[in-house]
Amino acid sequence: LVITQPMLMPWHGLFSQLLLADRVLIYDDVQLPHGGGASRGFMTRVQIKTSKGTEWLSIPVQRSGNGNQRICDALVGATDWRRQHLARIEQAYRKAPYFPQIFEEVIEPIYRNETESLTDFLVRSMEVLASVIGVVTPFEQSSRGDYANGLSGTSRVVEICRRFGASDYLSGNGGMDYLDYEAFERNSVTVHYMSYCLRPYKQLHGEFTPYLSLIDLLCCVGPEQACAHLETVPIPWKEWPVQIGGRPAPMSQRVGSDH
């Protein structure tokens, strides 16, 4: 089982994670983070690589009056951000070998989606990209059913795992900060974290840069070769190579790390 927030054309590591999953739940009935930019993480923005370095593509979001709206209730801003995104993508990748195919078959269809719903646009962007690299597991949305409504945090995730009959939960590595592993163990669910493949591929604009939108990989190496870079390895939390106080910790906290 993978549970993830809806995201704008995410990086390839997420899709390698989705390829491993029997169930995928888009967690969209939780509160939309306040503010913009870094406070919203990678949900409404993603990085592309340009001749000037990495740049963000961001979707403007209409804010409700009380500031406590759910992701699934949020609306996109009424600006020409779609046209701006397309222009920036074309400028960044027009010299990439697979750009014409990917722009026509993947990118343009994503941006032809004229929905005002933030969730709908984000989920559709994920679905289009997922289909290109062979993810066949359909996406379910927490806002469209009773997915342990009334619970929150680890308790809700554990209950969702229990209802799905999941034996393994493939967590994003951000879960290291808060997951209650004993709660999963009591319900016979093993938490795994992802050892993401960051093997370089030939990019435009200088040295290799990881963590870009999947469209970078697709434009540079094409759909068939892209799958060779989707080599994420799930590691049970107890076997994660960096442990601090009996809990998994980011690789960056490895003693002697240069990162």
C-alpha positions in Angstrom: 0.0 0.0 0.0 1.2 3.5 -0.9 -0.6 6.6 0.5 0.5 9.9 -1.0 -0.8 13.4 -1.3 -1.8 14.5 -4.8 1.2 16.2 -6.5 2.1 18.1 -9.6 3.9 15.8 -12.1 6.2 14.4 -9.3 9.7 13.1 -9.5 10.5 9.6 -10.8 11.1 8.2 -7.3 7.4 8.4 -6.5 6.5 6.5 -9.6 9.0 3.7 -8.9 7.3 3.5 -5.5 3.9 3.3 -7.2 5.1 0.5 -9.4 5.6 -1.7 -6.3 2.1 -1.1 -4.9 -1.0 -3.2 -5.0 -3.1 -0.3 -3.7 -2.6 3.4 -4.1 -4.5 5.9 -2.0 -4.4 9.6 -2.8 -4.7 11.4 0.5 -6.7 14.4 -0.5 -9.2 15.0 2.4 -6.6 16.4 4.8 -5.9 20.0 5.4 -4.2 22.0 2.7 -0.9 23.4 4.1 -1.0 27.1 4.9 1.1 29.5 2.8 2.9 28.7 -0.4 6.3 27.7 -1.6 8.3 25.4 0.7 5.4 25.2 3.2 3.4 23.4 0.7 6.2 21.0 -0.2 6.0 19.3 -3.6 2.2 19.2 -3.8 1.5 22.2 -6.0 5.0 22.7 -7.3 7.8 20.8 -9.0 11.3 21.4 -10.3 12.4 21.4 -13.9 15.9 22.0 -15.3 16.6 25.0 -17.4 19.7 26.7 -18.9 19.6 28.9 -15.8 19.5 25.9 -13.4 16.5 24.4 -11.6 13.2 26.3 -11.6 9.9 25.7 -10.0 6.6 25.3 -11.8 3.9 26.3 -9.2 0.1 26.2 -9.3 -1.6 29.2 -7.7 -4.3 28.2 -5.2 -7.3 30.2 -4.2 -7.4 30.6 -0.4 -10.6 30.2 1.6 -11.5 32.9 4.1 -10.7 30.8 7.2 -7.6 29.2 6.0 -8.7 25.7 6.9 -9.7 24.1 3.7 -9.1 20.5 2.7 -6.9 19.7 -0.4 -9.9 18.2 -2.2 -11.9 21.5 -1.7 -9.2 23.8 -3.0 -9.5 25.6 -6.3 -6.7 26.6 -8.6 -6.0 30.3 -9.2 -7.7 32.1 -12.1 -4.5 33.1 -13.9 -2.8 31.9 -17.1 -0.5 29.6 -15.2 -1.2 26.7 -17.7 0.1 28.7 -20.6 3.1 29.9 -18.6 4.0 26.4 -17.5 3.8 25.1 -21.1 6.0 27.9 -22.4 8.6 27.3 -19.7 8.6 23.5 -20.3 9.0 24.0 -24.0 11.8 26.5 -23.5 13.6 24.1 -21.1 13.3 20.9 -23.0 12.8 21.6 -26.7 16.3 20.3 -27.5 15.8 17.1 -25.6 15.6 14.0 -27.9 12.2 12.8 -26.8 10.6 16.3 -26.3 8.3 16.3 -29.3 6.7 13.0 -28.4 6.4 13.7 -24.6 5.1 17.2 -25.2 2.4 16.0 -27.5 1.4 12.7 -25.8 2.0 13.6 -22.1 2.5 17.3 -21.2 -0.2 18.9 -23.5 -2.9 16.5 -22.4 -2.1 17.3 -18.7 -2.5 21.0 -19.3 -5.6 20.7 -21.4 -7.4 19.7 -18.2 -9.4 22.9 -17.5 -10.8 21.8 -14.1 -10.9 24.3 -11.3 -10.3 21.6 -8.8 -6.8 21.4 -7.5 -7.0 17.7 -6.6 -8.5 16.8 -10.0 -5.6 18.6 -11.8 -2.9 17.1 -9.7 -4.3 13.6 -9.7 -4.8 13.7 -13.5 -1.2 14.8 -13.9 0.0 11.8 -11.9 -2.3 9.4 -13.8 -1.1 10.5 -17.2 2.6 10.1 -16.2 1.9 6.8 -14.4 0.4 5.3 -17.5 3.5 6.2 -19.5 5.8 4.2 -17.3 3.6 1.2 -16.7 1.8 1.8 -13.4 -1.4 -0.2 -13.7 -2.7 0.1 -10.1 -5.7 2.5 -10.1 -5.6 5.5 -7.8 -8.2 5.8 -5.1 -9.0 9.1 -3.4 -9.6 9.4 0.3 -12.2 12.1 -0.3 -14.4 9.7 -2.3 -15.1 7.1 0.4 -14.9 6.2 4.0 -11.2 5.7 4.5 -11.1 5.6 8.3 -12.8 9.0 8.5 -12.6 10.4 12.0 -9.1 9.3 12.6 -5.9 11.1 11.9 -2.1 10.7 11.8 -0.6 7.3 12.3 -3.9 5.9 13.7 -5.7 6.6 10.4 -2.9 5.2 8.2 -2.9 2.0 10.3 -6.6 1.6 10.1 -6.5 2.1 6.4 -3.9 -0.6 6.1 -6.0 -2.9 8.3 -9.2 -2.3 6.2 -7.2 -2.9 2.9 -5.7 -6.1 4.4 -2.2 -4.6 3.7 0.8 -6.5 5.0 3.3 -3.8 3.9 3.1 0.0 4.0 5.5 1.8 1.5 6.0 5.1 3.2 7.6 8.2 1.8 10.8 8.9 3.7 9.2 11.9 5.4 7.4 9.4 7.6 10.6 8.9 9.6 9.7 12.0 11.5 6.4 10.8 13.0 5.3 7.2 12.3 4.5 5.1 15.3 6.0 1.7 14.3 4.6 -0.2 17.2 1.0 0.7 16.0 1.8 -0.9 12.6 3.5 -3.9 14.2 0.4 -4.6 16.4 -1.6 -4.9 13.2 0.9 -7.1 11.4 1.9 -4.3 8.9 5.6 -3.8 8.1 6.6 -0.2 7.3 9.1 0.1 4.5 11.2 3.2 3.4 12.5 3.8 -0.1 16.1 3.5 -1.1 15.6 5.6 -4.3 17.6 5.1 -7.4 19.5 8.3 -8.2 21.6 6.9 -11.1 22.5 9.7 -13.4 21.1 9.9 -16.9 22.0 12.3 -19.7 20.3 15.6 -19.0 20.3 19.0 -20.7 22.0 22.0 -19.2 25.0 20.7 -17.4 25.7 18.3 -14.6 23.1 15.8 -13.4 20.5 17.0 -11.0 18.2 14.6 -9.2 14.6 15.2 -7.8 13.2 16.8 -11.0 9.8 16.1 -12.4 9.4 12.8 -14.2 9.0 14.8 -17.4 12.8 15.5 -17.3 13.6 11.8 -17.4 10.9 11.2 -20.1 12.1 14.0 -22.3 15.8 13.1 -22.0 15.8 9.3 -22.3 12.3 8.4 -23.5 9.5 6.2 -22.0 11.2 2.8 -22.6 14.6 3.7 -21.2 13.0 5.6 -18.3 11.9 2.4 -16.7 15.6 1.4 -16.2 15.8 4.3 -13.7 12.8 3.2 -11.6 14.8 0.9 -9.4 13.6 1.9 -5.9 14.3 -0.7 -3.3 11.9 -0.9 -0.3 13.7 -1.5 3.0 11.9 -2.6 6.3 12.2 0.2 8.8 14.1 -2.0 11.2 16.7 -2.7 8.5 17.1 0.9 7.4 20.9 1.7 7.3 20.7 4.8 9.4 19.2 4.5 12.9 19.1 7.1 15.6 17.6 6.2 18.9 16.1 3.0 17.5 14.3 4.9 14.7 15.1 5.2 11.0 16.8 8.5 10.1 17.5 10.2 6.7 20.6 9.1 4.9 22.0 12.6 5.3 22.4 11.9 9.0 24.8 9.1 8.4 28.0 9.7 10.3 30.6 11.2 8.0 28.1 12.0 5.3 29.1 14.8 3.0 25.4 15.6 2.2 
